């Protein structure tokens, strides 16, 4: 009886070792995109364009979209006047981003002066 239990509990060496691990190409590409940050770059470009539409080209020229971490989007302003105006328009900007780009799951905006 002991021999039967041992042979059943241990996998045969040739059977499992030869079997290749098959994965879908979509999952591999998705993993590569997230590791390299390509999705973040395209999302930042879309948010940048949306922000220029919302605040206008004058203010849009003085800002740069940063990283999105845990639902908080960091936006960098070129000077304190631009920063102040962005803070005044924060609620409208956030609602438009949430409405037009819901897949990014932006919950809050943080504005900072670009150094």
GITAWO-V892753 format. One record per residue. PHI is phi in whole degrees, -180 to 180 (NA if undefined). OMEGA is omega as a letter, one per 20 degrees, with the letter a starting at -180 (999 if undefined). Layout:
phi: <PHI;PHI>
omega: <OMEGA;OMEGA>
This chain:
phi: <NA;-64;-66;-65;-64;-66;-70;-78;-79;-99;-72;-70;-63;-79;-71;-80;-69;-84;-76;-74;-84;-98;-132;-74;-65;-62;-70;-68;-65;-61;-65;-64;-63;-70;-68;-82;85;-66;-66;-65;-64;-69;-66;-63;-65;-66;-67;-60;-64;-66;-67;-63;-64;-76;-100;99;-69;-66;-74;-61;-70;-100;-133;-141;-82;-99;-86;-109;-126;52;85;-106;-94;-94;-126;-107;-102;-78;-150;-71;-67;-63;-60;-62;-66;-64;-64;-64;-98;-55;-61;-66;-63;-62;-63;-68;-62;-65;-75;-88;-131;-67;-69;-81;55;-80;-105;-152;-119;-125;-104;-142;-83;-73;-101>
omega: <a;r;r;a;r;a;r;a;a;r;r;a;a;a;a;a;a;a;r;r;a;r;r;a;r;r;r;r;r;r;r;r;a;r;a;r;a;a;r;a;a;r;r;r;r;r;r;r;r;r;r;r;a;a;a;a;a;r;a;r;a;r;r;a;r;a;r;a;r;r;r;r;r;a;a;r;a;a;a;r;r;r;r;a;r;r;r;a;a;a;r;r;a;r;a;r;r;a;a;a;a;a;r;r;r;a;a;r;r;a;r;r;a;r;999>
